[in-house]
Amino acid sequence: MKSFKKNGMAALALITVTACTWAQGYPTKPVTWIVPFAAGGPTDAMARNIAERVAREVGQPIIIENVPGAGGTVGTAKVARAQPDGYTMVVGHVGYMGAAPALYKKLAYDPVKDFAPVFRFPDTPLVLMVRKEHPAKDIKAFVDFGKANPDKLFISNAGMGSSSHLIAALFAATANMKVSLVPYKGAGPALMDVIGGQVDAMFDQTNTALPQIKEAKVRPLAVTSKVRLPQMNDVPTLAETVMPGFEASTWYGIYAPKGTSQDALDKFQVAYLKVMADKTFTDKMVSQAIQLLPTEQYTGKALGQHTAAEVARWKAVAAKSRISLD
């Protein structure tokens, strides 16, 4: 963590010269971050947690506006059309900023061409959980059950195009299973129906799944990370059990409309790097099994490169797995 803090401050120094050129008054009013999902889910929780701290650094409130619909694409399209004045940004993630171009025949925005990347959040793995009464006691039994009962395994998700939907679809395709993917208006309702026994399972992000697992409201079968997570070391990875080489996580980033001044982008990047240099804050994230990144990967430049790479990656995945939302 010492090296992280040292590198973080070095990265901060590299952009301070540029940042000193902004209009001294910006921002002079609250900044809106669009979260393209309903309140209460993991994307919303992550955004609010970081926004609270970034707001202190920039000196203005950050208002979270939830604009759900079409797997996050409705809210994202709204930001693509917004004035590039630095006061409207979107909390993007793997679904609507990485996979969407491969999944929708007509998309109202281009994740690479229509946005200015600001900074990237740490990544969040997912955990496959089942209702407490499900007969499958481990991941192999779960896959066997799915194969033996086509379309009778109901897996909930936060909505079409969400990470919980995409990973479930990829999982089913990789395992050669026919399952019923059940979309909800957010991760919260999707998880509640697993707890209530209305559906069989869900892939949820660790930051919202861990409390339910600790309270034994659901049973975890496997995680999507490359290695086991210290917070649930007795839960195997998909890679070590039924799917060698399988690895997936939810990545996030803040994007502004294309044409937003570099000065505005720099101010938010400076503020964010200060937040991520706070060990107390990052330790809390690690306790939720959120995975920190090398400091240089948090920058807007790195987020732009990652976004372009993810768009290409998901086009290949969608073609191979035949995942489509149209």
Secondary structure, DSSP 8 states (H G I E B T S, - for coil): -HHHHHHHHHHHHHHHHHHTTS-TT---S-EEEEESS-TTSHHHHHHHHHHHHHHHHHTS-EEEEE---GGGHHHHHHHHTS-SSSSEEEEEEIIIIIIHHHH-SS-SS-TTTSEEEEEE--BEEEEEEEETT-S--SHHHHHHHHHHSTT--EEEESSTTSHHHHHHHHHHHHHT---EEEE-SSHHHHHHHHHTTSSSEEEEEHHHHHHHHHTTSEEEEEE-SSS--GGGTTS-BTTTTTSTT---EE-EEEEEETT--HHHHHHHHHHHHHHHT-HHHHHHHHHTT-B---GGGGBHHHHHHHHHHHHHHHHHHHHHHT----
